[in-house]
């Protein structure tokens, strides 16, 4: 298993985990179930840890896909978005730890932390979509924004070549 493979394995946890965590946290806040809120906090902490593991395998993955002929520009774009996402996840993870401690100690401000965390988690989920898409575009050219334009230009060029032959 190489760095690129590990990178792809790890990167799904923070993205998918965020969405499950948001759902659990929202339901926990709505129903006032501390155990559900704490479960969401643990999920967000796990997302932060897995995102760090993903970042740690990113350089190795970059070297491998560049050897396969992938443009450094598209990789760099993904890397920049991922670094921003990671910063937000660090804040989310730290706030989740604080929220967990506040709930365990039954602190009066614990509910405020849960509202801040859910807002930050939703923002993280939006960023996760951008990170996931930009990462997927590295090897899946069919999902790139200009994929249809490239296909159309290739088809036009092939048609022009066919017309030249006749």
Buried (B, 14 or more C-beta within 10 A) or exposed (E): EEBBEBBBBBBEBBBBBBBEBBEBBBBBBEEEEBEBBBBBBBBBBBBBBBBBBBBEBBEBBBEBBEEEEBEEEBBEBBBEBBEEBBEBBEBBBEBBBBBBEBBEEEBEEBBEBBEBBBEBBBEBBEBBBBBBBBBBBBEEBEEBEEEEEEEEEEEEEEEEEEEEEE
